[in-house]
Amino acid sequence: MKITKRQLRGIIREERARLLGEEYPLGGGPGPASWQAFEEAAWNAAAAMVEAGAEPGNVRLAMIETLAEILHEIEDPNRSYTYDF
């Protein structure tokens, strides 16, 4: 199944609206800058992968797996949160 960039944006926009209405932000509004930066980075990564020929479902699974790994590491009480980029 092929999907256009426009269709991907529409899907992401719909999911974002649904999630924002259900979960975040807690006080309403667009959320903190860090959340907005995360959304933009995720959007750009997903769009780049789809444009490179990846199936949207595979992109979704890869992003979910990556986020699960990140959250697992965050839950580790011995983990340091200092990163050098």
Rosetta constraint file for C-alpha pairs under 8 A:
AtomPair CA 1 CA 55 HARMONIC 6.96 0.50
AtomPair CA 2 CA 55 HARMONIC 7.04 0.50
AtomPair CA 3 CA 7 HARMONIC 6.16 0.50
AtomPair CA 3 CA 8 HARMONIC 6.65 0.50
AtomPair CA 3 CA 50 HARMONIC 7.76 0.50
AtomPair CA 3 CA 56 HARMONIC 7.36 0.50
AtomPair CA 4 CA 8 HARMONIC 6.23 0.50
AtomPair CA 5 CA 9 HARMONIC 6.17 0.50
AtomPair CA 5 CA 47 HARMONIC 6.67 0.50
AtomPair CA 5 CA 50 HARMONIC 7.73 0.50
AtomPair CA 5 CA 51 HARMONIC 7.26 0.50
AtomPair CA 6 CA 10 HARMONIC 6.25 0.50
AtomPair CA 7 CA 11 HARMONIC 6.19 0.50
AtomPair CA 8 CA 12 HARMONIC 6.10 0.50
AtomPair CA 8 CA 47 HARMONIC 7.24 0.50
AtomPair CA 9 CA 13 HARMONIC 5.92 0.50
AtomPair CA 10 CA 14 HARMONIC 6.13 0.50
AtomPair CA 11 CA 15 HARMONIC 6.15 0.50
AtomPair CA 12 CA 16 HARMONIC 5.87 0.50
AtomPair CA 12 CA 43 HARMONIC 7.64 0.50
AtomPair CA 13 CA 17 HARMONIC 6.16 0.50
AtomPair CA 14 CA 18 HARMONIC 6.21 0.50
AtomPair CA 15 CA 19 HARMONIC 6.05 0.50
AtomPair CA 16 CA 20 HARMONIC 5.95 0.50
AtomPair CA 17 CA 21 HARMONIC 6.08 0.50
AtomPair CA 18 CA 22 HARMONIC 6.28 0.50
AtomPair CA 19 CA 23 HARMONIC 5.62 0.50
AtomPair CA 19 CA 24 HARMONIC 6.66 0.50
AtomPair CA 20 CA 24 HARMONIC 4.58 0.50
AtomPair CA 20 CA 25 HARMONIC 6.17 0.50
AtomPair CA 24 CA 28 HARMONIC 7.34 0.50
AtomPair CA 24 CA 31 HARMONIC 7.40 0.50
AtomPair CA 25 CA 29 HARMONIC 6.63 0.50
AtomPair CA 25 CA 30 HARMONIC 6.98 0.50
AtomPair CA 25 CA 31 HARMONIC 5.38 0.50
AtomPair CA 30 CA 36 HARMONIC 7.66 0.50
AtomPair CA 31 CA 35 HARMONIC 6.22 0.50
AtomPair CA 31 CA 36 HARMONIC 6.79 0.50
AtomPair CA 32 CA 36 HARMONIC 6.46 0.50
AtomPair CA 33 CA 37 HARMONIC 6.04 0.50
AtomPair CA 34 CA 38 HARMONIC 6.17 0.50
AtomPair CA 35 CA 39 HARMONIC 6.22 0.50
AtomPair CA 36 CA 40 HARMONIC 6.19 0.50
AtomPair CA 37 CA 41 HARMONIC 6.13 0.50
AtomPair CA 38 CA 42 HARMONIC 6.10 0.50
AtomPair CA 39 CA 43 HARMONIC 5.99 0.50
AtomPair CA 40 CA 44 HARMONIC 6.12 0.50
AtomPair CA 41 CA 45 HARMONIC 6.09 0.50
AtomPair CA 42 CA 46 HARMONIC 6.06 0.50
AtomPair CA 43 CA 47 HARMONIC 6.09 0.50
AtomPair CA 44 CA 48 HARMONIC 6.06 0.50
AtomPair CA 45 CA 49 HARMONIC 6.24 0.50
AtomPair CA 46 CA 50 HARMONIC 6.22 0.50
AtomPair CA 46 CA 59 HARMONIC 6.38 0.50
AtomPair CA 46 CA 60 HARMONIC 7.89 0.50
AtomPair CA 47 CA 51 HARMONIC 6.01 0.50
AtomPair CA 48 CA 52 HARMONIC 6.11 0.50
AtomPair CA 49 CA 53 HARMONIC 6.56 0.50
AtomPair CA 49 CA 54 HARMONIC 5.54 0.50
AtomPair CA 49 CA 59 HARMONIC 6.91 0.50
AtomPair CA 50 CA 54 HARMONIC 4.71 0.50
AtomPair CA 50 CA 55 HARMONIC 6.25 0.50
AtomPair CA 50 CA 56 HARMONIC 6.21 0.50
AtomPair CA 50 CA 59 HARMONIC 7.31 0.50
AtomPair CA 54 CA 58 HARMONIC 6.80 0.50
AtomPair CA 54 CA 59 HARMONIC 6.62 0.50
AtomPair CA 55 CA 59 HARMONIC 6.32 0.50
AtomPair CA 56 CA 60 HARMONIC 6.13 0.50
AtomPair CA 57 CA 61 HARMONIC 6.28 0.50
AtomPair CA 58 CA 62 HARMONIC 6.07 0.50
AtomPair CA 59 CA 63 HARMONIC 6.13 0.50
AtomPair CA 60 CA 64 HARMONIC 6.16 0.50
AtomPair CA 61 CA 65 HARMONIC 6.08 0.50
AtomPair CA 62 CA 66 HARMONIC 6.13 0.50
AtomPair CA 63 CA 67 HARMONIC 6.14 0.50
AtomPair CA 64 CA 68 HARMONIC 6.09 0.50
AtomPair CA 65 CA 69 HARMONIC 6.27 0.50
AtomPair CA 66 CA 70 HARMONIC 6.28 0.50
AtomPair CA 67 CA 71 HARMONIC 6.08 0.50
AtomPair CA 68 CA 72 HARMONIC 6.03 0.50
AtomPair CA 69 CA 73 HARMONIC 6.28 0.50
AtomPair CA 70 CA 74 HARMONIC 6.21 0.50
AtomPair CA 71 CA 75 HARMONIC 6.25 0.50
AtomPair CA 72 CA 76 HARMONIC 6.79 0.50
AtomPair CA 73 CA 79 HARMONIC 6.94 0.50
AtomPair CA 74 CA 79 HARMONIC 6.90 0.50
